[in-house]
Amino acid sequence: MGLLVTASLFVSGLATLVQTLGFGPFGSRLPIVQGISFAGVSTMVATASTGGLRPVLGSIIVAGLIGLVLSSFVAQLVRLFPAVVTGSIITVIGLSLMPVAFGWAMGNDPGKPDYGSMGNIGFAGLTLIIILVISRLFQGAISRLSILIGLGVGTVVAICAGKTDFSSVGTAKIVAPPQLFHFGTPTFEIGAIIAMTVVILVTLIETTADILTIGEIVGTPVDERRVADGLRADMLSTTIAPVFGSFTCSAFAQNVGLVALTGIKSRFVVATGGLILVLLGLLPVVGAVVAGIPYPVLGGAGLVLFGSVAASGIRTLAKVDFQDNLNMVIVAVGVGVGLIPVAAPKFWDAFPNMVGVVLNSGISATAIVAVLLNLAFNEWKFGRRPGASVFAAASDADARLPEQTRIPDGHH
């Protein structure tokens, strides 16, 4: 765990330097922070549960190279991911990560005697309450640091209660270069590669939105070439990340709000932050400290983090027009299929392995279903007529009901 943390810090720092400073056709040269994305967590867990970490790393390398090739053509792919599709995907990402947060809150390891105890859940609840109180009572920078403060206070309380284990900190090296292929050489499985490629396609779309938004806030013109350069930096760092034992690296949307909030628009300031991340990645002791944070404390923060992702997806869906079309069907089926691995983890077990790996990830299943349904319902003009959906008809009919014919509240 400590190695994963330091490797991720190191890769994130390098990627941020490439994205902000740029070289050749790589980097948007905008104040964008790069970080290890959790968009592919469910996909990677599905792959790792059957083959370990090596096929995960292999799928990231190949998918990153595919994304690198597609970067110049992503403008043509954007139309396949309108708000009704991306909103569904982002919502499922957050919802599918919720079991991870709940597992952390219970103690993460079902084999331990205190798994699911009131004590563990109490630490998660305490962390959550601290985050909520700080978010409510404070404004500006302190409010933005609520999750970090919650983790810190929760960990201190856990230390006082004797519920932490920082023994690895004493054995960790203070300074050490990143270890290459520590988890073994990558292996390449077609099903895992397809699933990860879907994740990469979504990442490309999300990064495009980040680049366009940052350009607008900073006041820098963003053309197709700048977008392509930014996407290439994204994919280059993603492709290299597994060499150091890390995962997909992409632009962090949180940075968009931070630039607007602080008014600090210099890419060189963000590049300095990237340099700090690189230095932290060279300090294994930092990774050991982070790895020592109790899982129940992480669970309280995870509830907010993953829930905010789902809320972001809902916010995107709020922009979608649901009148006289089949967009509600797209969302309903896309989200429903995406939640199958959460609600029924063994649903796809009887299917061929390649199919199971792709569809057993909520994000890839939702992306495939939502894109196909959007093409069929919104792009394909044949046979389409307004108000054809039973959902739209029911909504319109209810809106037209006279007030006296509606069932009063509280009556059945």
PLY file of the C-alpha trace (Angstrom):
ply
format ascii 1.0
element vertex 412
property float x
property float y
property float z
element edge 411
property int vertex1
property int vertex2
end_header
0.00 0.00 0.00
2.81 2.40 0.86
4.47 1.71 -2.49
1.19 2.34 -4.34
0.82 5.70 -2.61
4.37 6.91 -3.32
4.23 5.62 -6.90
0.95 7.48 -7.45
2.37 10.70 -6.02
5.45 10.41 -8.23
3.47 9.70 -11.42
0.94 12.45 -10.64
3.77 14.95 -10.21
5.45 14.03 -13.48
2.13 14.13 -15.32
1.31 17.57 -13.87
4.68 18.90 -15.05
4.04 17.55 -18.56
0.50 18.95 -18.66
1.39 22.43 -17.39
4.81 23.07 -18.92
4.42 20.86 -21.99
6.94 19.59 -24.48
6.35 19.18 -28.19
2.82 17.87 -28.87
2.29 16.90 -25.21
0.62 19.15 -22.64
-2.15 21.74 -22.79
0.10 24.27 -21.02
-2.81 25.18 -18.73
-3.01 25.14 -14.89
-4.31 21.58 -14.64
-3.38 19.13 -11.88
-3.01 15.49 -12.92
-3.81 12.67 -10.52
-4.58 8.96 -10.32
-8.17 8.61 -11.46
-10.66 6.36 -9.65
-12.90 6.20 -12.74
-11.50 2.75 -13.50
-11.50 1.35 -9.95
-14.47 -0.97 -10.49
-13.01 -2.18 -13.80
-9.60 -2.83 -12.23
-11.15 -4.65 -9.25
-13.12 -6.89 -11.61
-9.93 -7.74 -13.51
-7.75 -8.16 -10.42
-10.27 -10.46 -8.72
-9.60 -13.13 -11.33
-6.04 -12.47 -12.51
-4.29 -10.30 -9.96
-2.62 -6.96 -10.60
-0.49 -7.88 -13.61
-3.34 -7.96 -16.18
-4.60 -4.67 -14.73
-1.25 -3.01 -15.43
-1.11 -4.56 -18.90
-4.60 -3.34 -19.78
-3.72 0.20 -18.69
-0.61 0.25 -20.89
-2.48 -0.90 -24.00
-5.54 1.27 -23.34
-3.23 4.26 -22.77
-1.57 3.67 -26.14
-4.99 3.39 -27.80
-6.00 6.65 -26.13
-2.79 8.25 -27.33
-3.68 7.35 -30.93
-7.27 8.55 -30.51
-6.33 11.88 -28.93
-6.19 13.69 -32.27
-9.61 12.36 -33.26
-11.42 12.78 -29.95
-13.30 15.83 -31.26
-15.24 13.46 -33.50
-15.90 11.12 -30.55
-17.26 13.82 -28.26
-20.62 13.77 -30.01
-21.06 10.14 -28.91
-20.93 11.25 -25.27
-23.61 13.92 -24.74
-24.76 14.84 -21.24
-27.29 11.99 -21.10
-24.43 9.49 -21.59
-21.70 11.10 -19.49
-24.16 11.91 -16.70
-25.23 8.27 -16.52
-21.63 7.08 -16.50
-20.46 9.48 -13.80
-23.46 8.61 -11.63
-22.70 4.90 -11.88
-19.02 5.52 -11.11
-20.00 7.08 -7.78
-22.65 4.50 -6.92
-20.45 1.53 -7.83
-17.70 2.83 -5.54
-20.04 3.06 -2.54
-19.51 -0.61 -1.53
-15.78 0.19 -1.30
-16.49 3.00 1.19
-18.84 0.79 3.21
-16.25 -2.00 3.26
-13.62 0.42 4.54
-16.01 1.68 7.23
-16.52 -1.89 8.47
-12.77 -2.57 8.63
-11.96 -3.75 5.08
-11.02 -7.31 6.11
-13.97 -9.70 6.76
-11.53 -12.14 8.36
-10.83 -9.87 11.33
-12.97 -10.26 14.46
-13.85 -6.57 14.65
-15.06 -6.40 11.04
-18.37 -4.54 11.00
-18.15 -3.67 14.70
-19.79 -0.57 16.13
-16.30 0.70 16.96
-15.15 0.62 13.33
-18.36 2.16 12.05
-18.10 4.74 14.85
-14.70 5.90 13.56
-16.19 6.23 10.07
-19.12 8.19 11.46
-16.82 10.47 13.44
-14.76 11.26 10.33
-17.93 11.96 8.36
-19.30 14.27 11.07
-16.02 16.23 11.23
-16.09 16.72 7.45
-19.72 17.87 7.53
-19.20 20.27 10.45
-16.14 21.90 8.86
-17.94 22.18 5.50
-20.88 23.88 7.21
-19.13 26.23 9.62
-16.14 27.36 7.58
-15.73 28.91 4.16
-12.97 29.14 1.57
-9.73 27.20 1.96
-10.61 25.58 5.29
-13.86 24.23 3.89
-11.98 22.86 0.87
-9.64 21.04 3.27
-12.52 19.45 5.19
-11.78 15.92 3.95
-8.07 16.18 4.73
-8.83 17.60 8.19
-11.41 14.88 8.80
-8.89 12.20 7.92
-6.30 13.80 10.20
-8.56 14.18 13.23
-10.08 10.73 12.73
-6.61 9.19 12.59
-5.50 11.01 15.76
-8.57 9.70 17.62
-7.86 6.19 16.31
-4.26 6.48 17.55
-5.48 7.46 21.01
-7.81 4.45 20.96
-4.99 2.11 19.91
-6.65 1.26 16.60
-3.79 2.13 14.23
-0.70 0.38 12.98
2.15 2.61 11.87
4.81 -0.06 12.31
5.72 0.11 8.62
6.75 3.76 9.05
9.74 2.74 11.14
11.01 0.34 8.47
10.27 2.56 5.46
13.16 4.32 3.75
13.18 8.08 4.00
14.39 8.57 0.43
14.31 6.02 -2.37
13.83 6.08 -6.15
10.61 4.60 -7.59
10.66 0.83 -8.05
10.06 -0.38 -11.59
7.64 -3.28 -12.16
7.56 -4.07 -8.43
4.33 -6.06 -8.86
5.66 -8.11 -11.78
5.74 -7.67 -15.51
2.35 -6.76 -17.04
0.25 -9.41 -18.78
-2.23 -8.68 -21.56
-5.77 -10.09 -21.58
-8.18 -9.04 -24.32
-11.23 -8.71 -22.05
-9.40 -6.55 -19.53
-7.99 -4.39 -22.34
-11.45 -3.81 -23.82
-12.89 -2.86 -20.43
-10.01 -0.48 -19.69
-10.26 1.07 -23.17
-13.86 2.01 -22.39
-12.60 3.69 -19.21
-9.97 5.55 -21.23
-12.59 6.79 -23.72
-14.62 8.22 -20.86
-11.46 9.75 -19.38
-10.72 11.45 -22.71
-14.17 13.02 -22.73
-13.88 14.18 -19.11
-10.42 15.65 -19.69
-11.68 17.48 -22.78
-14.35 19.13 -20.65
-11.75 20.07 -18.01
-9.44 21.65 -20.59
-12.25 23.67 -22.17
-13.49 24.88 -18.78
-10.03 25.81 -17.47
-9.31 27.69 -20.70
-12.49 29.71 -20.24
-11.69 30.53 -16.58
-8.10 31.51 -17.35
-9.07 33.43 -20.46
-6.84 31.39 -22.77
-8.18 30.42 -26.21
-8.58 26.64 -26.45
-8.63 25.18 -29.93
-8.66 21.60 -31.15
-4.87 21.43 -31.15
-4.58 22.48 -27.48
-7.21 19.92 -26.51
-5.36 17.20 -28.42
-2.05 18.18 -26.76
-3.70 17.98 -23.34
-5.21 14.59 -24.08
-1.86 13.27 -25.31
-0.29 14.31 -21.99
-3.10 12.44 -20.22
-2.54 9.28 -22.20
1.28 9.44 -22.07
1.24 9.56 -18.26
-1.37 6.78 -18.16
0.76 4.55 -20.39
3.90 5.10 -18.30
2.20 4.84 -14.88
2.15 0.99 -14.70
5.94 0.94 -15.11
6.13 2.56 -11.65
3.30 0.45 -10.24
0.54 3.03 -10.58
-2.68 3.42 -12.56
-4.57 5.67 -14.99
-3.56 9.31 -14.61
-5.87 12.09 -15.74
-6.81 15.73 -15.23
-8.56 16.32 -11.91
-11.91 18.10 -12.26
-11.55 19.40 -8.68
-8.79 21.67 -9.97
-11.31 23.51 -12.14
-13.22 24.78 -9.12
-10.00 25.55 -7.25
-8.68 27.80 -10.02
-11.96 29.71 -10.12
-12.11 29.95 -6.31
-8.56 31.15 -5.67
-8.09 33.24 -8.80
-4.58 31.77 -9.14
-4.39 31.07 -12.84
-0.65 30.62 -13.38
0.35 27.27 -14.84
3.76 27.72 -13.25
2.21 27.71 -9.77
0.54 24.39 -10.59
3.82 23.11 -12.06
5.47 23.89 -8.72
2.78 21.77 -7.06
3.65 18.98 -9.50
7.31 19.23 -8.50
6.29 18.86 -4.83
4.34 15.71 -5.72
7.42 14.27 -7.44
9.51 14.93 -4.32
6.89 13.30 -2.08
6.96 10.29 -4.42
10.65 9.91 -3.62
9.89 9.64 0.12
8.61 6.10 0.90
8.08 7.13 4.52
5.26 9.44 3.35
3.55 6.53 1.64
3.90 4.45 4.79
2.25 7.18 6.87
-0.68 7.43 4.45
-0.99 3.63 4.33
-1.27 3.62 8.13
-4.55 5.58 8.13
-7.22 3.18 9.51
-9.70 1.87 6.97
-12.76 2.94 9.01
-11.47 6.53 8.93
-11.04 6.25 5.16
-14.59 4.89 4.97
-16.06 8.06 6.44
-14.19 10.19 3.91
-14.94 7.75 1.09
-18.67 8.17 1.64
-18.31 11.89 0.90
-15.82 11.46 -1.94
-17.68 8.74 -3.84
-21.05 10.27 -3.09
-19.87 13.56 -4.56
-19.02 11.75 -7.79
-22.56 10.38 -8.01
-23.92 13.85 -7.20
-21.78 15.29 -10.00
-23.37 12.81 -12.40
-26.84 13.80 -11.23
-25.94 17.45 -11.77
-24.90 16.60 -15.34
-28.18 14.76 -15.92
-30.07 17.85 -14.71
-28.93 19.55 -17.93
-30.57 16.86 -20.08
-33.86 17.52 -21.87
-36.32 14.74 -20.94
-39.35 16.13 -22.77
-40.81 14.23 -25.75
-37.81 11.92 -26.15
-36.35 8.67 -24.86
-33.58 10.14 -22.74
-35.22 8.83 -19.58
-35.07 5.32 -21.01
-31.36 5.78 -21.81
-30.64 6.81 -18.22
-32.87 4.15 -16.71
-31.38 1.24 -18.66
-27.81 2.56 -18.64
-27.74 3.10 -14.87
-29.66 -0.13 -14.25
-27.21 -2.27 -16.23
-24.28 -0.44 -14.64
-25.50 -1.32 -11.15
-25.81 -5.05 -11.90
-22.26 -5.78 -10.63
-23.09 -3.91 -7.41
-26.48 -5.52 -6.77
-25.72 -9.01 -8.17
-21.92 -9.58 -8.38
-22.32 -13.09 -9.86
-24.77 -12.03 -12.58
-22.27 -12.33 -15.44
-20.41 -15.42 -14.15
-22.07 -17.78 -16.64
-21.04 -15.65 -19.62
-17.74 -16.01 -21.51
-14.84 -14.50 -19.58
-14.28 -11.64 -22.04
-17.94 -10.60 -21.81
-17.90 -10.90 -18.04
-14.83 -8.73 -17.58
-16.29 -5.95 -19.73
-19.83 -6.00 -18.30
-18.83 -6.75 -14.72
-17.57 -3.18 -14.52
-20.36 -0.72 -13.95
-18.64 2.09 -15.84
-17.93 0.08 -18.99
-21.39 -1.53 -19.00
-23.09 1.84 -18.62
-20.90 3.44 -21.28
-21.64 0.73 -23.84
-25.38 0.63 -23.17
-25.85 4.41 -22.94
-23.85 5.14 -26.11
-25.71 2.49 -28.12
-29.12 3.61 -26.85
-28.28 7.26 -27.51
-27.36 6.39 -31.08
-30.53 4.35 -31.54
-32.92 6.78 -29.87
-31.43 10.21 -30.59
-29.12 9.88 -33.59
-31.02 7.37 -35.75
-33.90 9.33 -37.27
-35.83 6.41 -38.81
-39.26 5.87 -37.22
-38.73 8.46 -34.50
-41.64 10.62 -33.43
-42.16 12.96 -30.48
-43.92 11.57 -27.41
-43.39 7.93 -28.39
-42.08 6.97 -24.96
-44.48 5.65 -22.34
-42.42 7.64 -19.81
-42.93 10.90 -21.68
-46.62 10.11 -22.18
-47.14 9.42 -18.48
-45.34 12.61 -17.52
-47.33 14.73 -19.96
-50.62 13.11 -18.99
-49.99 13.82 -15.32
-49.15 17.42 -16.11
-52.47 17.82 -17.99
-54.65 16.38 -15.17
-57.11 18.90 -13.75
-56.32 19.79 -10.17
-59.57 18.27 -8.84
-58.86 14.86 -10.43
-55.47 14.41 -8.77
-55.25 12.22 -5.69
-54.68 14.38 -2.59
-51.50 13.89 -0.58
-51.92 11.32 2.16
-54.68 9.38 0.33
-54.31 6.06 -1.53
0 1
1 2
2 3
3 4
4 5
5 6
6 7
7 8
8 9
9 10
10 11
11 12
12 13
13 14
14 15
15 16
16 17
17 18
18 19
19 20
20 21
21 22
22 23
23 24
24 25
25 26
26 27
27 28
28 29
29 30
30 31
31 32
32 33
33 34
34 35
35 36
36 37
37 38
38 39
39 40
40 41
41 42
42 43
43 44
44 45
45 46
46 47
47 48
48 49
49 50
50 51
51 52
52 53
53 54
54 55
55 56
56 57
57 58
58 59
59 60
60 61
61 62
62 63
63 64
64 65
65 66
66 67
67 68
68 69
69 70
70 71
71 72
72 73
73 74
74 75
75 76
76 77
77 78
78 79
79 80
80 81
81 82
82 83
83 84
84 85
85 86
86 87
87 88
88 89
89 90
90 91
91 92
92 93
93 94
94 95
95 96
96 97
97 98
98 99
99 100
100 101
101 102
102 103
103 104
104 105
105 106
106 107
107 108
108 109
109 110
110 111
111 112
112 113
113 114
114 115
115 116
116 117
117 118
118 119
119 120
120 121
121 122
122 123
123 124
124 125
125 126
126 127
127 128
128 129
129 130
130 131
131 132
132 133
133 134
134 135
135 136
136 137
137 138
138 139
139 140
140 141
141 142
142 143
143 144
144 145
145 146
146 147
147 148
148 149
149 150
150 151
151 152
152 153
153 154
154 155
155 156
156 157
157 158
158 159
159 160
160 161
161 162
162 163
163 164
164 165
165 166
166 167
167 168
168 169
169 170
170 171
171 172
172 173
173 174
174 175
175 176
176 177
177 178
178 179
179 180
180 181
181 182
182 183
183 184
184 185
185 186
186 187
187 188
188 189
189 190
190 191
191 192
192 193
193 194
194 195
195 196
196 197
197 198
198 199
199 200
200 201
201 202
202 203
203 204
204 205
205 206
206 207
207 208
208 209
209 210
210 211
211 212
212 213
213 214
214 215
215 216
216 217
217 218
218 219
219 220
220 221
221 222
222 223
223 224
224 225
225 226
226 227
227 228
228 229
229 230
230 231
231 232
232 233
233 234
234 235
235 236
236 237
237 238
238 239
239 240
240 241
241 242
242 243
243 244
244 245
245 246
246 247
247 248
248 249
249 250
250 251
251 252
252 253
253 254
254 255
255 256
256 257
257 258
258 259
259 260
260 261
261 262
262 263
263 264
264 265
265 266
266 267
267 268
268 269
269 270
270 271
271 272
272 273
273 274
274 275
275 276
276 277
277 278
278 279
279 280
280 281
281 282
282 283
283 284
284 285
285 286
286 287
287 288
288 289
289 290
290 291
291 292
292 293
293 294
294 295
295 296
296 297
297 298
298 299
299 300
300 301
301 302
302 303
303 304
304 305
305 306
306 307
307 308
308 309
309 310
310 311
311 312
312 313
313 314
314 315
315 316
316 317
317 318
318 319
319 320
320 321
321 322
322 323
323 324
324 325
325 326
326 327
327 328
328 329
329 330
330 331
331 332
332 333
333 334
334 335
335 336
336 337
337 338
338 339
339 340
340 341
341 342
342 343
343 344
344 345
345 346
346 347
347 348
348 349
349 350
350 351
351 352
352 353
353 354
354 355
355 356
356 357
357 358
358 359
359 360
360 361
361 362
362 363
363 364
364 365
365 366
366 367
367 368
368 369
369 370
370 371
371 372
372 373
373 374
374 375
375 376
376 377
377 378
378 379
379 380
380 381
381 382
382 383
383 384
384 385
385 386
386 387
387 388
388 389
389 390
390 391
391 392
392 393
393 394
394 395
395 396
396 397
397 398
398 399
399 400
400 401
401 402
402 403
403 404
404 405
405 406
406 407
407 408
408 409
409 410
410 411
